[in-house]
Amino acid sequence: MSRPTENDGAPSNSAPDIFAMTDHITSVYADEIAVYRRFLRHLAADRTLSHSRWPVDDHPVVGPSLNVPGLRIHVRHSYQDAADLGSFPAESNPLLLRIHVQGFSDEYRDRTAARSNLVDSVTDPEGEAWARALLGPRWADYAYELVRTPKSPTNTATRMLFAQRVYALLLGDDGEPMLAPDNFAFRRVWHGIDSARKIVPTSPVVVAHLDAVGPFFRTEDFRDPNTDADADADADGGWRLDITGEDVDGLPKTAASTARSLTRSVRVRGRVDTKFRPIRVHIEQDQARVYFHWAMNPNTFALTLRFPQSKEDFSGPPLDSPGSVVAECLSIWQEDLRTGLLVWGHRVRRADGAVGISWPIAELDSGREHAVAAVPRHGTSGSWLSRAGLEIETAREAQASGVLAVWLQAYVDSREARPFVGHAAARWIDDTTARIDVLEVVPGTSRPVVTQLVHSITHTLANAGAKAIELLFTDETFVTFGYVPNPTTAHGMYLDVTTMP
């Protein structure tokens, strides 16, 4: 776990001039800083903006170094979602803001001209002063300096990422600053980071918290029980995994290295996706199966990675090492899962109860003339479906009463996404039971469209957490997906999601 280092009550490097430098920078660059602060406040409040993991120059603050001759300072920012970097209270929706203090020679006319030629000469006190000036006193009270690893990289691109001072600040959904949780993964915040140091605050409230608790907030009351606790010195907040099957040490060297890399990588929260929670890795001689949960789906799924057995099995860059094989595999899983692999992939219910997933199910993936998507929810939802001759009142009533679980629409898969030819809707009966109320297509629509709607609404409800799905009518299309006559009502149909194909 990369918990921030303990606060020692003194400024960075015991430098007494940090606050004087901060005041000077704030005064000299008052106009530029005011514009930048307004932008950052907007960034903190508007979570619809796409997150930029790389530094951006929307409103940079640039000026000569205060204590290094020939050095110019360029201050910029980057940001990302922080929910997978540690444990946070529900609904906090944390954002991680990074402030990059970069130095370059004044031989270059500006930062763009300097390109990757950053100069690692910005002192710790001056770097902190520029960050404090940009953030302002309140936000700076909650900020951290990222502490770099002792070993400087030799690769040019990596060296550029390393040769800068980076400061991190967490912001809640309300735009207010917060301290980091006690299991926050600072090492994942930027390249070459070893830990973090809490910037010395000026607020008595923050000072009191640091004295009483430390430079973080405790998470034991709401931490996900499926993650490692911070009581273990080696715990890092990653997912807990059961490792079953073969002893990794008994595998061929290359396969063993791949297995270890896979196990380490899938533990990282958010490495594949926020919705992806691995629970077990089963090791065999030539492959591993990763068992996982997805979103709120009650099923357990499994994906397989085949191991290279020797270096001769590598196809060449970028697949030239066990780590690169795993990285490529997880990137593919990420893209496929985010684009609906659990819906359109080939599914096999395994003997151990898990649903094995592979690419793809041809009869549902090829030759489609229609597409299915969610109906946008707003005051006039479905009005375009009504104009196509479809009945929307049942779905609209469920939406108005707050129990609408899913509402999907089918349309011709073309540039115009028209015309609309059908829809399906379901409502929540209780926390884990949904009922499909609507399955309707325009007269003359081909039967495969009905199959697509049934297929999509079933899996969408499962991913939303439905353990049981009911319908008050009967349609043979549902049988293909595991629906049976409802055993309790003697009419309609029923699906136990945990046993579905």
Number of C-alpha atoms within 10 A of each C-alpha: 22 21 20 25 15 15 17 14 14 12 18 18 10 11 12 12 13 21 17 11 21 22 15 16 22 20 12 11 15 15 11 15 21 15 14 20 16 11 13 18 14 13 19 23 16 13 15 7 10 11 14 13 16 13 14 14 13 10 16 17 21 19 17 16 21 15 12 14 10 12 22 24 25 21 24 23 23 18 23 17 18 21 20 18 24 23 23 24 14 9 9 13 16 27 23 22 24 26 25 22 24 25 30 28 19 17 11 13 11 16 22 10 11 16 11 16 18 20 18 16 17 23 17 14 20 25 27 28 24 26 25 26 22 28 22 15 14 15 17 25 24 26 30 26 23 25 19 20 14 9 8 12 15 9 8 11 11 14 19 18 19 21 23 22 25 27 27 27 22 25 25 20 15 12 20 15 21 18 22 30 22 24 29 25 26 23 21 14 23 18 14 21 18 17 21 24 20 28 23 21 22 13 13 10 10 19 17 12 14 21 13 9 11 20 28 21 18 18 18 15 7 11 19 15 10 14 21 20 22 19 10 9 9 11 16 24 26 23 23 19 21 12 15 14 12 13 12 19 12 10 18 16 15 18 25 22 20 26 30 16 17 22 22 13 17 26 22 22 22 18 16 23 19 13 17 19 25 25 19 20 23 18 23 18 18 15 17 24 19 22 21 22 18 21 15 15 20 19 19 19 24 23 15 16 18 17 24 23 20 13 14 10 13 17 12 10 8 11 15 14 20 23 17 16 21 23 20 13 16 19 14 13 16 18 13 15 19 14 11 13 19 22 20 22 19 17 21 16 16 12 7 7 13 19 24 20 20 16 12 16 15 11 10 16 10 9 8 13 12 19 17 21 14 16 17 12 11 10 10 9 16 23 14 13 21 13 10 15 14 19 19 19 13 15 25 21 13 19 21 12 10 11 16 20 21 24 25 22 23 26 20 17 15 11 6 8 12 12 15 23 24 25 30 25 27 27 26 19 15 11 9 15 19 27 23 25 17 22 20 20 23 14 10 7 12 13 10 14 23 22 16 18 24 23 19 21 26 24 20 21 26 26 21 17 20 26 21 20 24 22 22 15 14 16 13 11 17 19 14 13 17 15 24 17 17 18 10 9 10 9 13 17 25 24 24 16 24 17 15 18 13
